[in-house]
Amino acid sequence: MVYDAQFRQLKLYVDGVQSAVQVGVTVIPSAGVFSIGRAWWNGGNAGFFPQGIDDTRVFSRALTDAEVRKVHDDTPRGDGGAWRFDNGTGKDYSWRGNAVVPTGGASFAPGVSGTALKLNGTDGQATAPERGLAMQDSFTVSAWANLSRTDQVATVLSQDGARMSGFTLQYRPEAGRWTFGATAQDVDASPVSYVSSFDPAVVNRWTHLAGIYDQAAHQLRLYVDGQFAGKKDGVVLWQANGSFAIGRGKTNGKAAEFFPGMIDEVYAHYGMASDATIKTYGSFPAPDGGQLGSYVDSAGRKRTASTSAAPAAGFRFEESLGMLIDGAQPNTRVLHSCQSGADYFTSADAACEGKTKLGEIGSVYTQQPTNISTIPVYRCTSSAGHFDSRQADCGGATQESLLGYTLAYAPLVRYYNNAAYDHLGTTQAARPGYYAEFRHGYLSLLPQTGTQPLTACVNDTDLFVSLDSACEGKTVIESIGHLWTQKPDDPAAKPLYRCGSSGTESMTSDDDNCEGLPKDRFLGYVLADIPHVEPVFVATGSAELAPGEVRPSAVGGG
């Protein structure tokens, strides 16, 4: 409500939109207390409000229409549901507990983050007993989808009315694109209004989709892979209060438009997620800088790059190959990023062996120092193309050459997913939807005197770390490095703790008080920085790589 004393106007706004106005109103002076949930009438309390009230704000002047809209849009996010499928069920991980029930041709398979729902496209679905959202105000829905065919309407998310879906996030074959839309009313054969993506949908590739309904603007907005993809104005949604459905829609009173493929990380939220939030949900976080990083795209192609540079379009960080070297040091050389057709490869040859040069990556040692922990990096090849590895056997592929040596350290970074309310600490690739909070320090990628291994684990949806290589009976993800059992010589070395509970939400912390959470256990120490010492080398001989040389090698890797 807004009262403008100058114009004697009293305005009522509902969900950010002016709903009524009364002119010629004079508000009488009042020096009494401000109250919430009741009025004062005939000298006593009256007009008690029977339900919930939240986020009350009072201003000392009359707000404009635009300011009222901004206040409305600024409300905190409310959870409508979170379906992640990581325990092989349709559990709702939000406070609502509105679990979906997989039926028909529905099963589970490895997803973009843990486990995904797999659907056959004919009758497979997962439907909740209750609605996911009350559709009288703005909301956001999102999911990762992997479409296996394009010859039918394929619904990722929807909410049932009596006869039709109140909204749909889906693929439509007549457009060949992802869409976010709604029917005009809850009657059979009601026409659909939708916004479609700029680019065609791609089959057999994980794609993040987000739909926003802006109630005040009567606008549908679609985001694909974290990027704005289009809008549709003039859409007024009717309130569909039936079941929230994953993998199907509802048409003419029946389940229809089934999704063929996989769906993962489904969220329904009240309010409009910001562009920055949707970008986080729809992308993989970039790694910490200074590393030689291995990247991969949706087709499985690999390429190597410095993690200090922005990832190439379509590629995400997969693995640390160690820290790059200061090129001013002796016995170093520059690695170059090269391309041959659709294949990317790394070369010590500045001319990229006659292929296309994409740029410089950074420097590595040509010879291992005797006083610094380093790790060899190999160039490998397989039927899928080239890639680089810390393993001498290239994971079963063919080793082509030894490229050089990196520092055998990697940054331990803590990430957070504010949709899942989950922390993740790792030196390797983080899952989509997480963003980097800060770097704890550095772990060794190789065993050193006085170190012990640290393992990344998962318990249902909770990602945690453990000193037990078997993850205390939970699921092992990977080894992420080695930390020190006693404080090392580095005066700025930090203690590392596991805080919270590994059964619900566990996180790493270098704060002695665990940032206010219960302290689960002390893990060890991390280095504040990688060692900065003058390298010492044995006498130059055949072990040193000549400039441009990519010598085959059988030396073991870490």
Secondary structure per residue as TSV (DSSP state, phi and psi in degrees):
chain	resnum	aa	ss	phi	psi
A	1	M	-	360.0	138.6
A	2	V	E	-128.8	129.0
A	3	Y	E	-112.9	122.3
A	4	D	E	-105.6	102.0
A	5	A	T	-64.3	-34.9
A	6	Q	T	-61.4	-43.3
A	7	F	T	-101.7	1.5
A	8	R	T	53.2	47.4
A	9	Q	E	-114.1	137.1
A	10	L	E	-117.3	119.0
A	11	K	E	-116.2	140.0
A	12	L	E	-111.7	128.9
A	13	Y	E	-115.1	136.6
A	14	V	E	-123.8	120.7
A	15	D	T	54.5	41.1
A	16	G	T	84.4	-1.2
A	17	V	E	-119.8	136.0
A	18	Q	E	-62.9	127.1
A	19	S	E	-109.1	-29.8
A	20	A	E	-158.1	157.0
A	21	V	E	-143.3	141.7
A	22	Q	E	-127.7	126.6
A	23	V	E	-102.9	163.3
A	24	G	S	72.4	30.4
A	25	V	-	-101.3	132.6
A	26	T	-	-118.2	120.5
A	27	V	-	-84.9	127.6
A	28	I	-	-73.5	149.4
A	29	P	-	-59.4	145.6
A	30	S	-	-146.1	126.7
A	31	A	-	-115.2	11.9
A	32	G	S	-80.8	-175.6
A	33	V	-	-74.8	153.0
A	34	F	-	-83.3	131.7
A	35	S	-	-127.4	151.4
A	36	I	S	-124.4	126.4
A	37	G	S	95.5	0.5
A	38	R	-	-156.7	163.2
A	39	A	E	-113.4	178.5
A	40	W	E	-123.5	119.4
A	41	W	E	-142.6	127.6
A	42	N	T	53.1	40.3
A	43	G	T	79.6	13.8
A	44	G	E	-150.3	164.8
A	45	N	E	-65.0	140.7
A	46	A	E	-158.7	172.1
A	47	G	-	59.8	47.1
A	48	F	-	-68.9	138.9
A	49	F	-	-85.3	130.7
A	50	P	-	-89.1	-8.2
A	51	Q	S	-125.2	-155.2
A	52	G	-	-86.7	148.8
A	53	I	-	-130.9	136.6
A	54	D	-	-148.1	158.1
A	55	D	-	51.9	53.0
A	56	T	-	-78.2	132.8
A	57	R	-	-132.9	140.1
A	58	V	-	-128.0	134.5
A	59	F	-	-121.3	153.8
A	60	S	S	-92.3	11.7
A	61	R	S	-150.4	168.6
A	62	A	-	-76.5	125.6
A	63	L	-	-82.5	150.8
A	64	T	-	-79.3	169.4
A	65	D	H	-56.7	-42.8
A	66	A	H	-66.0	-37.1
A	67	E	H	-70.0	-38.1
A	68	V	H	-62.6	-41.0
A	69	R	H	-61.8	-40.7
A	70	K	H	-65.6	-40.9
A	71	V	H	-61.5	-43.3
A	72	H	H	-60.4	-45.6
A	73	D	H	-73.1	-15.5
A	74	D	T	-88.1	4.6
A	75	T	S	-67.2	146.1
A	76	P	-	-60.6	152.6
A	77	R	-	-65.5	140.2
A	78	G	E	-114.6	138.2
A	79	D	E	-83.5	128.3
A	80	G	E	-101.5	-22.4
A	81	G	E	165.0	154.7
A	82	A	E	-144.9	111.1
A	83	W	E	-118.5	110.8
A	84	R	-	-113.1	-18.4
A	85	F	-	65.9	9.7
A	86	D	T	-71.5	-18.2
A	87	N	T	-100.1	14.5
A	88	G	S	73.0	25.1
A	89	T	S	-137.1	-179.6
A	90	G	-	-96.5	27.8
A	91	K	-	-54.3	136.8
A	92	D	B	-92.4	114.5
A	93	Y	-	-84.2	0.9
A	94	S	S	-82.9	175.3
A	95	W	T	-64.2	-17.8
A	96	R	T	-74.7	-31.4
A	97	G	-	64.3	34.6
A	98	N	-	-91.6	70.8
A	99	A	-	-65.3	140.6
A	100	V	-	-87.1	150.8
A	101	V	E	-111.3	110.6
A	102	P	E	-69.4	131.9
A	103	T	E	-139.1	169.2
A	104	G	S	63.0	-140.1
A	105	G	S	-82.7	59.7
A	106	A	E	-116.8	134.2
A	107	S	E	-146.8	-168.0
A	108	F	E	-128.6	148.5
A	109	A	E	-152.1	164.8
A	110	P	E	-56.7	133.6
A	111	G	-	-114.1	-166.2
A	112	V	S	-73.0	-23.8
A	113	S	S	-146.4	96.5
A	114	G	S	77.1	-122.2
A	115	T	E	-108.7	145.5
A	116	A	E	-120.3	162.7
A	117	L	E	-85.4	128.0
A	118	K	E	-110.4	130.6
A	119	L	E	-126.7	146.3
A	120	N	E	-88.8	-10.1
A	121	G	S	84.1	2.3
A	122	T	S	-118.1	-41.9
A	123	D	S	-147.3	0.9
A	124	G	-	-71.0	132.3
A	125	Q	E	-161.8	169.3
A	126	A	E	-141.0	113.7
A	127	T	E	-120.7	136.2
A	128	A	-	-87.1	154.3
A	129	P	S	-72.0	-21.0
A	130	E	S	-125.1	170.7
A	131	R	-	-66.9	153.8
A	132	G	S	-86.8	-31.8
A	133	L	-	-143.7	142.9
A	134	A	-	-83.0	118.3
A	135	M	T	-91.3	26.7
A	136	Q	T	-86.7	-5.3
A	137	D	S	-139.3	-176.0
A	138	S	-	-65.2	149.1
A	139	F	E	-155.1	167.0
A	140	T	E	-132.6	132.4
A	141	V	E	-125.7	146.4
A	142	S	E	-153.5	156.8
A	143	A	E	-167.7	156.7
A	144	W	E	-93.1	135.2
A	145	A	E	-132.4	141.8
A	146	N	E	-128.1	100.1
A	147	L	E	-84.0	130.4
A	148	S	-	-99.9	-13.6
A	149	R	-	-155.0	160.0
A	150	T	-	-125.3	20.0
A	151	D	S	-98.5	12.0
A	152	Q	S	-152.6	157.7
A	153	V	-	-64.8	130.4
A	154	A	E	-128.4	109.0
A	155	T	E	-92.9	124.5
A	156	V	E	-83.0	-53.0
A	157	L	E	-137.5	149.2
A	158	S	E	-161.9	171.0
A	159	Q	E	-136.7	131.6
A	160	D	E	-76.0	139.0
A	161	G	-	-100.8	-162.8
A	162	A	S	-71.7	-38.6
A	163	R	S	-120.0	-30.1
A	164	M	S	-132.4	168.6
A	165	S	E	-77.4	138.5
A	166	G	E	-72.9	-33.8
A	167	F	E	-149.1	159.7
A	168	T	E	-141.7	135.7
A	169	L	E	-112.6	112.3
A	170	Q	E	-157.3	173.1
A	171	Y	E	-101.2	136.3
A	172	R	E	-122.4	122.8
A	173	P	T	-67.9	-29.7
A	174	E	T	-66.2	-26.1
A	175	A	T	-98.1	-23.5
A	176	G	T	68.9	22.1
A	177	R	E	-138.6	166.1
A	178	W	E	-75.6	144.8
A	179	T	E	-138.1	156.6
A	180	F	E	-130.4	119.0
A	181	G	E	-150.5	-177.7
A	182	A	E	-155.9	149.4
A	183	T	E	-81.6	156.5
A	184	A	S	-68.6	-34.7
A	185	Q	S	-158.8	170.2
A	186	D	S	-89.5	60.8
A	187	V	S	-134.1	154.6
A	188	D	T	-56.2	142.2
A	189	A	T	62.2	21.7
A	190	S	-	-63.9	136.2
A	191	P	-	-66.1	152.5
A	192	V	E	-107.6	131.6
A	193	S	E	-105.1	133.0
A	194	Y	E	-150.8	159.0
A	195	V	E	-105.0	136.6
A	196	S	E	-114.1	156.6
A	197	S	-	-69.0	155.2
A	198	F	S	-63.0	-44.7
A	199	D	S	-103.2	151.6
A	200	P	-	-62.0	152.0
A	201	A	-	-69.5	147.3
A	202	V	-	-113.4	128.4
A	203	V	T	-78.6	155.5
A	204	N	T	56.9	34.2
A	205	R	S	-139.2	135.7
A	206	W	E	-69.5	127.1
A	207	T	E	-130.6	133.1
A	208	H	E	-91.8	132.1
A	209	L	E	-122.8	137.8
A	210	A	E	-139.4	134.6
A	211	G	E	-120.4	133.6
A	212	I	E	-120.0	132.3
A	213	Y	E	-107.6	119.2
A	214	D	E	-96.4	101.1
A	215	Q	T	-65.4	-41.9
A	216	A	T	-65.6	-36.2
A	217	A	T	-91.3	-6.5
A	218	H	T	52.3	53.3
A	219	Q	E	-133.0	136.6
A	220	L	E	-98.5	135.0
A	221	R	E	-128.7	140.0
A	222	L	E	-120.1	137.7
A	223	Y	E	-125.7	137.0
A	224	V	E	-125.4	125.9
A	225	D	T	52.2	40.3
A	226	G	T	83.1	-0.2
A	227	Q	E	-115.0	143.4
A	228	F	E	-59.6	131.1
A	229	A	E	-122.8	-2.2
A	230	G	E	148.5	166.9
A	231	K	E	-143.8	158.2
A	232	K	E	-133.4	117.7
A	233	D	E	-90.6	164.2
A	234	G	S	73.2	27.8
A	235	V	-	-105.5	120.4
A	236	V	-	-111.0	115.6
A	237	L	-	-81.6	139.6
A	238	W	-	-87.8	158.2
A	239	Q	-	-85.1	108.4
A	240	A	-	-94.4	117.1
A	241	N	-	-111.8	19.1
A	242	G	S	-87.7	-160.1
A	243	S	-	-67.7	145.9
A	244	F	E	-82.1	130.0
A	245	A	E	-124.2	138.2
A	246	I	E	-115.3	121.8
A	247	G	S	93.4	6.5
A	248	R	-	-162.1	162.3
A	249	G	E	-114.1	-166.3
A	250	K	E	-136.4	126.0
A	251	T	E	-134.7	127.8
A	252	N	T	52.2	40.0
A	253	G	T	83.5	2.1
A	254	K	E	-127.8	152.0
A	255	A	E	-62.3	134.7
A	256	A	E	-156.3	175.8
A	257	E	-	55.1	54.4
A	258	F	-	-72.3	149.3
A	259	F	-	-93.0	126.3
A	260	P	E	-96.5	117.2
A	261	G	E	138.2	-145.3
A	262	M	E	-128.6	148.5
A	263	I	E	-133.5	139.7
A	264	D	E	-146.8	158.7
A	265	E	E	50.5	64.7
A	266	V	E	-93.2	131.4
A	267	Y	E	-135.4	143.2
A	268	A	E	-127.6	125.4
A	269	H	E	-130.7	143.1
A	270	Y	E	-77.7	144.7
A	271	G	S	89.3	171.1
A	272	M	-	-103.6	117.3
A	273	A	-	-65.5	143.0
A	274	S	-	-71.5	162.8
A	275	D	H	-58.6	-39.3
A	276	A	H	-65.3	-39.5
A	277	T	H	-65.4	-43.5
A	278	I	H	-65.7	-36.2
A	279	K	H	-61.8	-39.8
A	280	T	H	-64.8	-45.9
A	281	Y	H	-59.7	-35.8
A	282	G	T	-100.0	20.2
A	283	S	S	-148.8	165.1
A	284	F	-	-92.6	137.3
A	285	P	-	-67.6	144.5
A	286	A	-	-72.1	148.7
A	287	P	-	-79.8	169.3
A	288	D	-	-67.4	150.4
A	289	G	S	-76.4	169.3
A	290	G	S	89.0	-1.3
A	291	Q	E	-99.7	160.2
A	292	L	E	-90.8	110.5
A	293	G	E	-110.2	143.1
A	294	S	E	-95.8	129.7
A	295	Y	E	-119.5	157.4
A	296	V	E	-141.1	148.7
A	297	D	E	-108.1	-179.0
A	298	S	T	-66.5	-19.7
A	299	A	T	-88.8	-2.3
A	300	G	-	89.7	3.6
A	301	R	-	-73.1	142.2
A	302	K	E	-109.1	152.0
A	303	R	E	-154.0	154.7
A	304	T	E	-110.6	140.1
A	305	A	E	-155.5	164.3
A	306	S	E	-72.8	135.2
A	307	T	T	-76.6	-3.3
A	308	S	T	-77.7	-18.0
A	309	A	S	-96.1	155.9
A	310	A	-	-64.2	140.1
A	311	P	-	-58.9	144.7
A	312	A	-	-62.7	149.5
A	313	A	T	-54.4	127.8
A	314	G	T	88.1	-6.1
A	315	F	E	-107.4	147.0
A	316	R	E	-129.0	151.8
A	317	F	E	-64.1	136.6
A	318	E	E	-119.7	-41.0
A	319	E	E	-159.2	145.6
A	320	S	E	-85.4	132.3
A	321	L	E	-105.0	20.1
A	322	G	E	102.2	177.9
A	323	M	E	-93.9	138.3
A	324	L	-	-69.6	160.3
A	325	I	B	-103.4	149.9
A	326	D	-	-66.2	116.8
A	327	G	T	-66.1	-11.0
A	328	A	T	-78.6	-12.1
A	329	Q	S	-75.4	158.0
A	330	P	S	-70.2	160.0
A	331	N	S	56.4	45.9
A	332	T	E	-124.6	163.2
A	333	R	E	-152.4	161.5
A	334	V	E	-93.1	136.0
A	335	L	E	-95.8	147.3
A	336	H	E	-121.9	143.5
A	337	S	E	-90.8	128.0
A	338	C	E	-131.5	163.1
A	339	Q	E	-142.2	138.5
A	340	S	E	-132.6	99.5
A	341	G	T	65.5	-125.2
A	342	A	T	-90.1	1.0
A	343	D	E	-99.0	133.8
A	344	Y	E	-107.3	143.2
A	345	F	E	-150.3	164.1
A	346	T	E	-109.5	139.1
A	347	S	E	-142.2	149.0
A	348	A	S	-86.3	-4.9
A	349	D	-	-87.1	121.6
A	350	A	T	-62.8	-21.5
A	351	A	T	-93.1	6.1
A	352	C	G	55.3	33.8
A	353	E	G	56.0	34.0
A	354	G	G	86.8	1.1
A	355	K	S	-100.0	-171.3
A	356	T	E	-79.4	127.2
A	357	K	E	-90.9	127.1
A	358	L	E	-95.4	-24.8
A	359	G	E	150.9	175.3
A	360	E	E	-83.5	144.6
A	361	I	E	-97.9	-52.3
A	362	G	E	157.8	-175.8
A	363	S	E	-105.7	149.0
A	364	V	E	-132.9	162.0
A	365	Y	E	-74.4	145.9
A	366	T	S	-92.1	-12.3
A	367	Q	S	-143.0	142.2
A	368	Q	-	-76.3	126.2
A	369	P	-	-66.6	154.3
A	370	T	S	-87.6	-14.8
A	371	N	S	-115.3	7.0
A	372	I	S	-132.2	136.4
A	373	S	-	-74.3	119.0
A	374	T	E	-128.5	167.9
A	375	I	E	-137.8	135.0
A	376	P	E	-73.9	147.7
A	377	V	E	-122.4	128.0
A	378	Y	E	-111.9	147.1
A	379	R	E	-92.8	129.2
A	380	C	E	-124.9	163.4
A	381	T	E	-143.6	148.3
A	382	S	E	-145.8	-175.8
A	383	S	T	-64.5	-22.0
A	384	A	T	-86.3	-10.3
A	385	G	E	125.9	-168.5
A	386	H	E	-83.9	155.2
A	387	F	E	-160.8	165.9
A	388	D	E	-114.4	149.6
A	389	S	E	-147.3	154.0
A	390	R	S	-85.6	-6.0
A	391	Q	-	-97.3	131.2
A	392	A	T	-65.2	-29.1
A	393	D	T	-89.6	3.5
A	394	C	G	55.1	28.3
A	395	G	G	63.6	29.4
A	396	G	G	97.7	-7.9
A	397	A	S	-86.3	-171.2
A	398	T	E	-98.2	126.5
A	399	Q	E	-81.8	128.5
A	400	E	E	-97.6	-38.3
A	401	S	E	-166.3	163.6
A	402	L	E	-95.4	117.6
A	403	L	E	-82.2	-30.7
A	404	G	E	152.2	-161.4
A	405	Y	E	-129.7	132.8
A	406	T	E	-106.5	165.5
A	407	L	E	-69.8	133.6
A	408	A	S	-84.5	56.9
A	409	Y	E	-136.9	158.3
A	410	A	E	-148.5	144.9
A	411	P	E	-72.1	135.0
A	412	L	E	-93.0	112.4
A	413	V	E	-113.0	139.1
A	414	R	E	-99.2	130.7
A	415	Y	E	-115.4	161.8
A	416	Y	E	-140.9	140.9
A	417	N	E	-114.3	106.8
A	418	N	T	-81.3	-5.8
A	419	A	T	-84.0	-38.1
A	420	A	T	-95.1	-7.3
A	421	Y	T	55.2	48.4
A	422	D	E	-134.0	140.8
A	423	H	E	-101.6	155.8
A	424	L	E	-144.5	126.3
A	425	G	E	-115.3	123.6
A	426	T	E	-158.4	159.1
A	427	T	S	-99.0	-8.1
A	428	Q	S	-109.7	-156.0
A	429	A	-	-70.2	135.5
A	430	A	-	-92.2	156.7
A	431	R	-	-76.3	159.5
A	432	P	T	-65.3	152.7
A	433	G	T	90.6	-9.8
A	434	Y	-	-98.3	150.5
A	435	Y	E	-127.7	151.1
A	436	A	E	-72.6	128.3
A	437	E	E	-89.8	-52.7
A	438	F	E	-170.9	167.7
A	439	R	E	-97.1	125.0
A	440	H	E	-68.9	-41.8
A	441	G	E	160.6	-149.1
A	442	Y	E	-125.8	140.0
A	443	L	E	-104.8	157.2
A	444	S	E	-84.6	137.3
A	445	L	S	-82.1	-11.1
A	446	L	S	-122.7	151.8
A	447	P	-	-61.8	134.1
A	448	Q	-	-127.6	162.7
A	449	T	T	-57.3	127.6
A	450	G	T	83.9	14.6
A	451	T	E	-114.2	163.5
A	452	Q	E	-140.2	151.1
A	453	P	E	-73.0	150.8
A	454	L	E	-120.3	131.9
A	455	T	E	-118.5	137.3
A	456	A	E	-85.7	133.7
A	457	C	E	-134.8	168.5
A	458	V	E	-143.3	137.7
A	459	N	E	-124.7	101.3
A	460	D	T	62.1	-112.8
A	461	T	T	-102.4	-4.4
A	462	D	E	-84.0	117.0
A	463	L	E	-90.6	128.4
A	464	F	E	-145.4	170.8
A	465	V	E	-115.9	156.4
A	466	S	E	-148.7	150.0
A	467	L	S	-81.8	-10.0
A	468	D	S	-90.6	119.5
A	469	S	T	-64.9	-16.7
A	470	A	T	-95.6	8.0
A	471	C	G	59.6	31.1
A	472	E	G	57.4	34.8
A	473	G	G	87.3	-0.6
A	474	K	S	-96.7	-168.5
A	475	T	E	-86.2	128.6
A	476	V	E	-82.2	132.8
A	477	I	E	-98.6	-60.3
A	478	E	E	-172.6	161.8
A	479	S	E	-78.5	134.8
A	480	I	E	-114.2	5.4
A	481	G	E	136.0	-165.8
A	482	H	E	-131.1	136.5
A	483	L	E	-119.8	165.1
A	484	W	E	-88.1	136.9
A	485	T	S	-78.1	-28.7
A	486	Q	S	-122.4	156.9
A	487	K	-	-62.9	123.5
A	488	P	-	-76.0	-177.9
A	489	D	S	-63.5	-26.4
A	490	D	-	-58.6	112.9
A	491	P	T	-64.0	-20.8
A	492	A	T	-97.2	9.9
A	493	A	-	-57.7	144.0
A	494	K	E	-113.4	143.4
A	495	P	E	-74.1	150.7
A	496	L	E	-125.0	130.9
A	497	Y	E	-120.0	156.5
A	498	R	E	-105.0	125.0
A	499	C	E	-120.2	160.1
A	500	G	E	83.3	-144.7
A	501	S	-	-135.1	128.8
A	502	S	T	-68.8	-10.4
A	503	G	T	-85.3	-18.3
A	504	T	S	-127.3	-72.6
A	505	E	-	-139.8	115.1
A	506	S	E	-116.7	145.8
A	507	M	E	-147.3	155.4
A	508	T	E	-86.1	148.6
A	509	S	E	-152.9	144.2
A	510	D	-	-104.3	15.4
A	511	D	-	-93.6	129.3
A	512	D	T	-60.2	-23.8
A	513	N	T	-100.8	10.3
A	514	C	G	55.5	30.0
A	515	E	G	55.1	31.4
A	516	G	G	92.2	-6.5
A	517	L	S	-90.8	161.7
A	518	P	-	-60.3	139.7
A	519	K	E	-86.6	113.6
A	520	D	E	-74.8	-54.6
A	521	R	E	-168.3	158.9
A	522	F	E	-84.9	132.9
A	523	L	E	-100.1	-39.2
A	524	G	E	151.7	-154.8
A	525	Y	E	-122.9	145.7
A	526	V	E	-116.1	152.6
A	527	L	B	-76.7	139.1
A	528	A	S	-71.1	-27.9
A	529	D	S	-152.0	160.1
A	530	I	-	-70.9	151.9
A	531	P	-	-61.1	135.4
A	532	H	-	-117.5	88.5
A	533	V	-	-130.1	157.3
A	534	E	-	-71.4	123.3
A	535	P	-	-69.5	145.6
A	536	V	-	-116.7	132.6
A	537	F	-	-122.7	152.9
A	538	V	-	-73.2	168.3
A	539	A	-	-55.9	137.9
A	540	T	-	-59.6	132.1
A	541	G	S	-156.1	-151.6
A	542	S	T	-68.7	-15.0
A	543	A	T	-72.4	-18.7
A	544	E	S	-84.1	140.1
A	545	L	-	-87.6	131.8
A	546	A	-	-75.3	156.5
A	547	P	T	-54.8	128.9
A	548	G	T	82.9	-8.6
A	549	E	-	-77.5	136.2
A	550	V	-	-124.3	71.6
A	551	R	-	-75.8	132.0
A	552	P	-	-58.8	146.9
A	553	S	-	-149.7	152.4
A	554	A	-	-115.6	14.8
A	555	V	-	-66.6	136.9
A	556	G	-	-71.5	149.9
A	557	G	-	-110.6	172.6
A	558	G	-	-92.1	360.0
